[in-house]
Amino acid sequence: MAHIPHAHTSMSLTRIVNSCYDALLSIVYPQACSLCGGSVEDRCLGVACAHCWRETRTFTNADIVCWKCGALSLGTIDTEKRDQVRCRRCDDDEFMAARACGAYEGALRASVLALKREPYISQRLVSLLVEAQKRSPLDGATHVVPVPLHRDREKARGFNQAAVVGRELARAVRLPFDEVSLIRKVHSERHRAGMDARGRRETVAEAFSVRYPRLIEDESVLIVDDVFTTGATVSACAAALVSAGAKEVFVLTIARPVNY
């Protein structure tokens, strides 16, 4: 009789138990998709059903993007020249490269909004984050740092959604997670609604600082946040990290508007 490794058996049993548990929950406590109202049969999908996830645009290696900020680019280009694509709007940003799991629409948008209310991230979302982090150049990261909230804002909300994302990603890819080194000195979020890119950058300039430089010195830091809009916030974070000794800074977010 063939020998079955104990670890493999345990993992298989765990998957079976989890699947049965999800099936039971969907029967006893059916969850409605926050987008279409249909049934979410697999709890791993979070707040959206499988159909709405399929309708949501997620990014892959096939997408042509600005190599620096990750903005979608029109047209085609040879594979070996993709690292030369630039939108030029991000030339002054302090990070080396930024990427997102997909467009800020559909299931990704619903997941981001749900994350602002409850500190939970679905397995589907974790899988997308891991896929994005494993692609070049983000695969060079050695340290995960969330965009911090000001202490007053975090106290009011009860948690930092970027830290929830960063913690789960760091655990999945087995990288150190650091939510203590980078801090937000200025609570400027309320001034940003409706601002253009320049206004946002001026508002968050010098809003962040590093209180434990030794933890990030010579590290390739991956900043994690929920949404990349203009890049103002993550650029300000990157500037603080580089000034404190980080070797390079990458950015990964759940989503980004496709028009930026």
URHUSUL-V454239 format. One record per backbone hydrogen bond with DSSP energy under -0.5 kcal/mol. CO is the residue of the C=O (numbers start at 0). NH is the residue of the N-H. E is the energy in kcal/mol with one decimal. If there is no record, write none. Layout:
# URHUSUL-V454239
co->CO nh->NH e->E
co->CO nh->NH e->E
This chain:
# URHUSUL-V454239
co->2 nh->4 e->-0.6
co->4 nh->8 e->-2.1
co->5 nh->9 e->-2.4
co->6 nh->10 e->-2.2
co->7 nh->11 e->-2.3
co->8 nh->12 e->-2.5
co->9 nh->13 e->-2.3
co->10 nh->14 e->-2.2
co->11 nh->15 e->-2.2
co->12 nh->16 e->-2.8
co->13 nh->17 e->-2.7
co->14 nh->18 e->-2.4
co->15 nh->19 e->-2.5
co->16 nh->20 e->-2.5
co->17 nh->21 e->-2.6
co->18 nh->22 e->-2.4
co->19 nh->23 e->-2.4
co->20 nh->24 e->-2.6
co->21 nh->25 e->-2.4
co->22 nh->26 e->-1.1
co->23 nh->27 e->-2.8
co->24 nh->28 e->-3.1
co->30 nh->39 e->-2.8
co->32 nh->36 e->-1.4
co->37 nh->32 e->-3.8
co->38 nh->40 e->-1.0
co->40 nh->42 e->-0.6
co->41 nh->44 e->-2.0
co->42 nh->45 e->-1.4
co->43 nh->123 e->-2.5
co->44 nh->47 e->-0.8
co->46 nh->33 e->-3.0
co->48 nh->52 e->-2.0
co->49 nh->53 e->-2.1
co->50 nh->54 e->-1.6
co->51 nh->55 e->-0.5
co->51 nh->106 e->-0.7
co->52 nh->55 e->-1.0
co->55 nh->57 e->-0.6
co->56 nh->102 e->-2.3
co->59 nh->62 e->-1.3
co->62 nh->64 e->-0.6
co->63 nh->72 e->-3.1
co->65 nh->69 e->-2.1
co->67 nh->97 e->-2.8
co->70 nh->65 e->-2.9
co->77 nh->80 e->-1.8
co->78 nh->81 e->-1.4
co->80 nh->83 e->-2.0
co->81 nh->84 e->-1.4
co->84 nh->66 e->-2.6
co->87 nh->90 e->-0.8
co->89 nh->92 e->-1.8
co->96 nh->250 e->-2.0
co->98 nh->252 e->-1.9
co->100 nh->58 e->-2.5
co->101 nh->255 e->-1.4
co->102 nh->104 e->-2.2
co->104 nh->107 e->-1.2
co->104 nh->108 e->-1.6
co->105 nh->109 e->-2.4
co->106 nh->110 e->-1.9
co->107 nh->111 e->-2.2
co->108 nh->112 e->-2.5
co->109 nh->113 e->-2.1
co->110 nh->114 e->-1.9
co->111 nh->115 e->-1.2
co->112 nh->116 e->-0.5
co->113 nh->116 e->-1.1
co->113 nh->117 e->-2.1
co->117 nh->119 e->-2.6
co->121 nh->125 e->-2.1
co->122 nh->126 e->-2.4
co->123 nh->127 e->-1.7
co->124 nh->128 e->-2.3
co->125 nh->129 e->-2.5
co->126 nh->130 e->-2.3
co->127 nh->131 e->-2.2
co->128 nh->132 e->-2.4
co->129 nh->133 e->-1.9
co->130 nh->134 e->-0.5
co->131 nh->134 e->-0.9
co->134 nh->137 e->-0.5
co->134 nh->138 e->-1.2
co->136 nh->139 e->-1.9
co->137 nh->140 e->-1.9
co->141 nh->175 e->-0.6
co->142 nh->221 e->-3.5
co->143 nh->177 e->-2.9
co->144 nh->223 e->-2.1
co->149 nh->153 e->-2.7
co->150 nh->154 e->-2.1
co->151 nh->155 e->-1.9
co->152 nh->156 e->-2.2
co->153 nh->157 e->-3.1
co->158 nh->160 e->-0.6
co->159 nh->162 e->-0.5
co->159 nh->163 e->-1.7
co->160 nh->164 e->-2.0
co->161 nh->165 e->-2.8
co->162 nh->166 e->-2.5
co->163 nh->167 e->-1.7
co->164 nh->168 e->-2.3
co->165 nh->169 e->-2.8
co->166 nh->170 e->-1.9
co->167 nh->171 e->-2.0
co->168 nh->172 e->-2.4
co->169 nh->173 e->-0.9
co->169 nh->174 e->-1.9
co->175 nh->143 e->-2.7
co->180 nh->210 e->-2.8
co->182 nh->184 e->-0.6
co->182 nh->208 e->-2.1
co->185 nh->187 e->-1.1
co->187 nh->190 e->-1.7
co->188 nh->191 e->-1.7
co->191 nh->194 e->-2.2
co->195 nh->199 e->-2.3
co->196 nh->200 e->-2.1
co->197 nh->201 e->-2.3
co->198 nh->202 e->-1.9
co->199 nh->203 e->-1.9
co->200 nh->204 e->-1.0
co->203 nh->206 e->-2.3
co->206 nh->184 e->-3.0
co->206 nh->185 e->-1.1
co->208 nh->182 e->-2.9
co->208 nh->210 e->-0.5
co->211 nh->214 e->-1.5
co->211 nh->215 e->-0.5
co->212 nh->215 e->-1.1
co->212 nh->216 e->-1.3
co->215 nh->218 e->-2.0
co->218 nh->220 e->-1.0
co->218 nh->246 e->-1.7
co->218 nh->247 e->-1.3
co->219 nh->141 e->-3.2
co->219 nh->142 e->-1.3
co->220 nh->222 e->-0.7
co->220 nh->249 e->-3.4
co->221 nh->144 e->-2.7
co->222 nh->251 e->-2.7
co->223 nh->146 e->-2.3
co->224 nh->253 e->-0.9
co->225 nh->253 e->-0.7
co->225 nh->254 e->-1.8
co->226 nh->228 e->-0.6
co->227 nh->256 e->-0.7
co->230 nh->234 e->-2.0
co->231 nh->235 e->-2.0
co->232 nh->236 e->-2.2
co->233 nh->237 e->-2.5
co->234 nh->238 e->-2.3
co->235 nh->239 e->-1.7
co->236 nh->240 e->-2.2
co->237 nh->241 e->-2.9
co->238 nh->242 e->-2.2
co->239 nh->243 e->-1.2
co->240 nh->245 e->-2.5
co->241 nh->244 e->-1.4
co->244 nh->217 e->-2.9
co->247 nh->220 e->-2.2
co->248 nh->95 e->-3.5
co->248 nh->96 e->-0.9
co->249 nh->222 e->-3.2
co->250 nh->98 e->-2.2
co->251 nh->224 e->-1.7
co->252 nh->100 e->-1.5
co->253 nh->101 e->-0.7
co->254 nh->227 e->-2.3
co->255 nh->103 e->-1.5
co->256 nh->259 e->-1.3
